[in-house]
Amino acid sequence: MFTWQADALELGNLLKQLPCGFILSTWHSNAFRKNPLLEQNWQESRFHFLMREHFYHVGSTEDLRHPMIEALITNFPVYVPRPETEQMEQLAFFEKPLAAI
């Protein structure tokens, strides 16, 4: 197991024991791979996912731009309101929920 995987498992175990609410930001997937620890750590019904696709750059040219999906995991339900105007939509973090991923 890679170090990041051991760290993610340990963090997951610690978060599951908290008596308070939490939000965890992690990566879900990209064009090349999927986070294998999401199913292992967060499948209980008390956990909720919000996902958003965005882009990252690795390198100096636009052809190195790839979409990735970020996952926010909470142990409480989250209401995500729909933006009322286009300007609000641009500012909203969760403007377009992804279909079941």
N, C-alpha and C positions, 0 to 999 in steps of 0.2 A: 504494500500500500504506500502511495506517495505521501509525503509529509502534509501537503495541503488536504488530502483526504482524511488523514488522522486528525488534523486540526478541526476540520469541518464536522467530523463525527463527535469529537469532544465538545465543540461549541453547541451542537445540536442537543447532546445529552444535558448540558448545563441549562440551555434555554428551556427545555421541556420541564425542568424542575422549578422554574421561577414562579413565584406566587403572583406576579404582576404581568401586565401585557408587554409584548415586545414586537418589534419589526426587524426582520433580518433581510438585508439586501445581499443577493448572490446572483450568480449567473445561471441561467436555465439551459441555453443552447446557442449554438451558432451553426454556420453552414458545415462545419467540420466535425462537431461532436456535441454530445448532450451531457449535462451534469448527472453522473450516475448516483449521486447521494441524495437527490431530491426524493426519489421514490423510497429510498431506504430510511430517510429521516422524517419525512413530513407528510405521510399519507393518512394520518389519523384525521377524523372529521373535525376536530377542534382547531385545525390549522387551515388558514385561508391564503390563497395565492392571488397576487396581482402581477400581471406581466406586461412588459412594454418592450417593443422592438426599437432599437436605436442603432446608430452606426459608431464604429470606432475606426481609427486609422492605425495601421502599423506600417510605417514607412513614409516616404515623402510624396507619393503620387496618389491621385484619386482612384486609380485602378486597384489599390491596396485597401480600399474602403469596403468593409463587409458588415452586414447587419448582424446584430446579436440580440438575444432576448434576455432581459434582466428579470429576475423574479424577486418580488417582495413577499415575504412570508410573515404572517401575523398569527397570534393565538387569540384574536378577537375579530369579529366581522367588521368589514370596512365598506362604507357606502361611498361610491364614486359617482358624484353628480355629473350630469351631461352639461357641457359648456353651452351658454345661451347665445354667444356670438362667435364669429370666426376668430376674432382677436382673443377671446377667452380660450378658444380651442387651442390656439397656438401656445398659450401659456400653460395649459393643463398638462400635468405629468402623465395622466392616464387617459389621454384623449381618445384612443381607439383600442378598446379591449381586444385582445387576440382571441380567436376561436379556441376551443379546447386544444391544448398543446400536449 
